[in-house]
Amino acid sequence: MNLTKLTCPHCHSEMISRMKSYETKNNGSRQLYKCEQCNKVFSETKNTFLEGIIKPISFIIQVLSARNEGTGVNAVCRIFKIAKNTLLNWEKNLRVCRIRFSCIHYHSPF
């Protein structure tokens, strides 16, 4: 499901085509695209809050749900064995896109 029009992250052209799918270690399959204008290849998560995330999305939802329930930053990091900066980055990235993606039922504790 595309919530926004997919464009090339390099030249912003809308002339893109599907190239192939690939399997990630933790997050299922992803789609690769090729820009017809600049000939660059990019993933569907390029320039999104999912770019570079290694942990499974289900794990991130568990962590953020604990924060949403009122568990403190240090406690969540200790319980889920994650770095404080990782948690704060996830919260920051999701806070930015929360308005655009109303299908994500996450409310920042801040």
Backbone bond lengths (Angstrom), bond angles and torsions (degrees), N, CA, C in turn:
res aa  C-N    CA-C-N  psi(-1)  N-CA   C-N-CA  omega(-1)  CA-C   N-CA-C  phi
1 M - - - 1.448 - - 1.524 108.91 -
2 N 1.308 117.54 117.55 1.462 121.76 176.81 1.513 109.52 -92.19
3 L 1.324 115.45 124.31 1.459 119.73 177.63 1.517 111.15 -89.53
4 T 1.302 115.93 -20.94 1.457 121.14 177.36 1.519 108.76 -135.26
5 K 1.308 116.61 163.14 1.464 121.54 177.62 1.521 109.04 -69.11
6 L 1.320 116.44 129.21 1.456 121.25 -178.92 1.520 109.32 -79.46
7 T 1.334 115.23 127.43 1.463 121.23 177.82 1.517 109.26 -130.95
8 C 1.309 115.93 162.48 1.455 121.92 178.19 1.534 109.05 -67.22
9 P 1.342 118.14 128.40 1.465 119.55 179.61 1.525 113.01 -72.61
10 H 1.328 117.68 -11.00 1.461 121.52 -177.95 1.531 112.00 -93.57
11 C 1.349 116.49 -50.79 1.476 119.53 -176.66 1.526 112.71 -116.26
12 H 1.344 117.64 -1.55 1.473 124.46 177.90 1.524 114.00 65.61
13 S 1.314 116.76 19.56 1.460 120.67 176.97 1.528 109.94 -74.22
14 E 1.321 116.86 148.05 1.462 122.04 175.42 1.524 111.39 -93.22
15 M 1.325 117.09 -1.20 1.463 121.90 -179.43 1.525 109.33 -87.34
16 I 1.331 116.18 81.27 1.451 121.18 -179.51 1.520 109.91 -125.10
17 S 1.319 115.76 156.50 1.459 120.17 177.97 1.518 109.21 -135.00
18 R 1.325 114.52 152.13 1.456 119.70 177.02 1.514 109.06 -69.49
19 M 1.319 115.17 137.65 1.451 119.33 179.78 1.525 110.46 -105.57
20 K 1.330 117.33 -60.65 1.455 121.72 177.08 1.519 110.07 -165.78
21 S 1.318 115.88 168.61 1.462 121.97 175.08 1.516 108.96 -103.78
22 Y 1.320 116.00 155.22 1.454 120.62 174.69 1.519 108.92 -142.26
23 E 1.329 115.67 156.65 1.460 121.99 -179.79 1.521 109.58 -96.27
24 T 1.323 115.65 133.70 1.461 120.13 173.91 1.522 108.63 -93.60
25 K 1.300 117.00 165.63 1.459 120.97 -178.48 1.530 111.77 -67.06
26 N 1.328 117.36 -41.02 1.464 120.67 -174.07 1.523 115.61 -120.48
27 N 1.307 118.82 -20.18 1.465 120.59 -168.58 1.519 115.08 -114.40
28 G 1.322 118.89 24.62 1.452 120.68 176.32 1.517 112.84 78.62
29 S 1.316 115.99 -152.89 1.464 119.62 -176.62 1.528 111.16 -94.80
30 R 1.309 115.04 152.41 1.459 122.75 177.00 1.521 108.16 -130.84
31 Q 1.302 116.04 158.65 1.451 122.71 -178.77 1.524 110.29 -105.39
32 L 1.317 116.40 136.47 1.463 121.91 172.04 1.522 108.35 -101.45
33 Y 1.322 115.58 140.99 1.459 122.26 179.18 1.522 109.87 -122.47
34 K 1.317 115.74 156.51 1.464 121.45 175.48 1.524 107.93 -125.04
35 C 1.321 115.25 131.58 1.457 120.59 177.28 1.518 108.59 -80.33
36 E 1.313 117.33 128.55 1.457 122.09 179.94 1.527 111.81 -75.23
37 Q 1.328 116.17 -19.33 1.459 119.74 -177.31 1.533 112.51 -88.25
38 C 1.338 117.40 -48.26 1.471 119.52 -177.67 1.531 113.17 -106.92
39 N 1.330 117.56 -1.06 1.473 124.72 177.85 1.524 114.20 62.35
40 K 1.325 119.14 21.42 1.457 121.18 178.05 1.526 109.85 -92.03
41 V 1.322 114.98 148.44 1.463 122.26 -179.76 1.526 108.27 -104.84
42 F 1.333 116.23 140.22 1.460 120.38 -179.64 1.519 110.29 -150.54
43 S 1.319 114.98 156.71 1.456 122.45 178.96 1.523 109.94 -85.56
44 E 1.324 115.46 159.21 1.459 119.67 178.55 1.525 112.58 -66.94
45 T 1.325 118.02 -16.42 1.466 120.59 179.41 1.523 112.99 -95.49
46 K 1.308 118.49 -0.20 1.469 121.97 179.40 1.524 109.49 -58.07
47 N 1.322 116.25 131.77 1.473 123.70 179.87 1.529 113.42 62.25
48 T 1.336 117.14 28.29 1.462 121.04 173.89 1.527 108.19 -119.24
49 F 1.327 116.75 172.46 1.458 119.15 178.70 1.525 112.38 -68.46
50 L 1.321 118.35 -12.96 1.463 122.13 178.40 1.524 113.32 -86.74
51 E 1.319 117.76 -11.32 1.465 120.36 -178.28 1.526 110.40 -62.94
52 G 1.315 115.59 125.87 1.445 121.33 176.37 1.515 115.80 82.77
53 I 1.324 118.28 -1.99 1.461 120.24 179.43 1.520 108.78 -76.29
54 I 1.332 115.60 127.26 1.459 121.15 -177.27 1.527 111.22 -98.42
55 K 1.307 117.43 -36.57 1.465 121.47 -178.33 1.524 110.26 -67.77
56 P 1.335 116.99 149.81 1.465 119.79 175.92 1.531 111.16 -61.39
57 I 1.306 116.32 144.98 1.467 121.55 -179.92 1.531 110.31 -59.13
58 S 1.334 117.22 -37.46 1.467 120.47 179.60 1.536 111.00 -60.30
59 F 1.332 117.75 -37.31 1.461 122.07 177.48 1.527 110.41 -66.12
60 I 1.319 116.44 -43.88 1.470 120.90 179.83 1.525 110.25 -61.50
61 I 1.330 116.90 -40.04 1.467 120.84 178.32 1.522 110.54 -63.49
62 Q 1.339 117.85 -41.00 1.469 121.00 176.94 1.528 110.89 -60.41
63 V 1.311 115.98 -46.26 1.469 120.87 -178.55 1.529 110.13 -62.57
64 L 1.318 116.73 -47.85 1.463 120.18 -177.47 1.527 111.73 -69.94
65 S 1.325 117.07 -29.77 1.469 120.02 175.31 1.523 110.48 -65.69
66 A 1.333 116.42 -39.98 1.470 119.99 176.88 1.524 110.40 -61.78
67 R 1.321 116.59 -41.48 1.475 120.21 177.18 1.517 110.51 -64.03
68 N 1.311 116.40 -40.64 1.457 121.47 -178.96 1.528 111.35 -66.16
69 E 1.327 116.70 -28.21 1.467 121.42 178.48 1.522 112.18 -78.87
70 G 1.341 116.69 -6.13 1.457 119.82 175.86 1.518 115.16 109.08
71 T 1.320 117.42 2.18 1.461 120.07 177.90 1.528 108.59 -69.96
72 G 1.319 116.67 135.86 1.459 121.58 -177.73 1.522 113.04 -69.41
73 V 1.319 115.53 162.70 1.470 122.31 -178.60 1.521 110.91 -57.89
74 N 1.330 117.46 -51.15 1.464 120.53 -177.51 1.528 111.70 -62.91
75 A 1.333 117.03 -40.04 1.460 120.56 179.87 1.534 111.09 -65.34
76 V 1.321 117.25 -44.23 1.468 120.82 179.04 1.520 110.44 -61.64
77 C 1.315 116.68 -43.28 1.469 120.23 179.63 1.521 111.33 -63.27
78 R 1.307 117.03 -38.62 1.458 121.23 179.02 1.534 110.69 -70.36
79 I 1.320 117.76 -44.74 1.470 122.24 -178.37 1.526 111.48 -63.73
80 F 1.331 116.82 -46.77 1.468 121.07 -174.70 1.532 113.36 -95.06
81 K 1.338 116.35 0.55 1.472 121.88 177.14 1.533 112.47 56.20
82 I 1.337 114.29 52.53 1.464 120.80 176.51 1.524 108.63 -125.45
83 A 1.310 115.65 159.23 1.466 121.24 178.20 1.527 110.08 -75.78
84 K 1.309 114.48 148.38 1.467 120.46 179.20 1.532 111.20 -59.12
85 N 1.330 117.34 -42.29 1.473 120.44 179.25 1.518 111.66 -63.47
86 T 1.328 117.74 -34.45 1.471 120.78 177.23 1.516 110.02 -61.84
87 L 1.314 116.50 -49.94 1.465 120.77 179.36 1.521 111.35 -59.82
88 L 1.320 116.76 -46.25 1.466 119.89 -178.70 1.526 111.32 -64.73
89 N 1.326 117.58 -35.45 1.472 120.46 176.74 1.521 111.50 -66.89
90 W 1.339 117.64 -41.82 1.464 120.34 177.57 1.523 110.12 -61.07
91 E 1.329 116.42 -45.11 1.467 119.49 179.65 1.522 111.54 -62.86
92 K 1.321 116.36 -43.28 1.468 120.38 179.63 1.531 111.21 -62.63
93 N 1.328 117.05 -47.10 1.459 120.91 -178.31 1.518 112.00 -64.46
94 L 1.325 117.61 -39.35 1.457 119.86 179.12 1.518 112.49 -75.46
95 R 1.313 117.48 -28.99 1.461 120.60 177.74 1.529 110.16 -64.10
96 V 1.335 116.28 -38.52 1.462 121.24 -178.99 1.524 111.11 -65.56
97 C 1.318 117.36 -40.73 1.464 119.52 -174.56 1.524 112.94 -97.17
98 R 1.304 119.14 -1.29 1.467 122.03 -176.91 1.527 112.10 -58.71
99 I 1.304 117.50 -36.19 1.459 120.88 -179.55 1.528 110.74 -68.33
100 R 1.334 116.40 -41.24 1.459 120.90 -177.92 1.518 113.04 -72.38
101 F 1.324 117.30 -35.37 1.455 121.67 -174.60 1.518 109.82 -109.44
102 S 1.308 116.27 80.68 1.455 119.88 -176.76 1.521 112.25 -69.98
103 C 1.337 117.88 -9.15 1.461 119.82 177.89 1.523 111.62 -77.34
104 I 1.319 118.77 -13.07 1.459 121.67 176.47 1.519 106.96 -87.68
105 H 1.310 115.93 116.86 1.462 120.37 -176.45 1.521 110.24 -92.41
106 Y 1.320 115.74 60.10 1.446 121.71 179.62 1.512 108.45 -119.64
107 H 1.305 116.04 130.02 1.457 120.78 177.09 1.510 107.88 -120.72
108 S 1.286 116.97 120.55 1.459 122.13 -178.24 1.520 109.94 -62.02
109 P 1.328 116.86 138.95 1.461 119.21 178.28 1.516 113.29 -71.79
110 F 1.311 117.18 -2.98 1.471 121.30 -179.15 1.495 111.47 -103.97
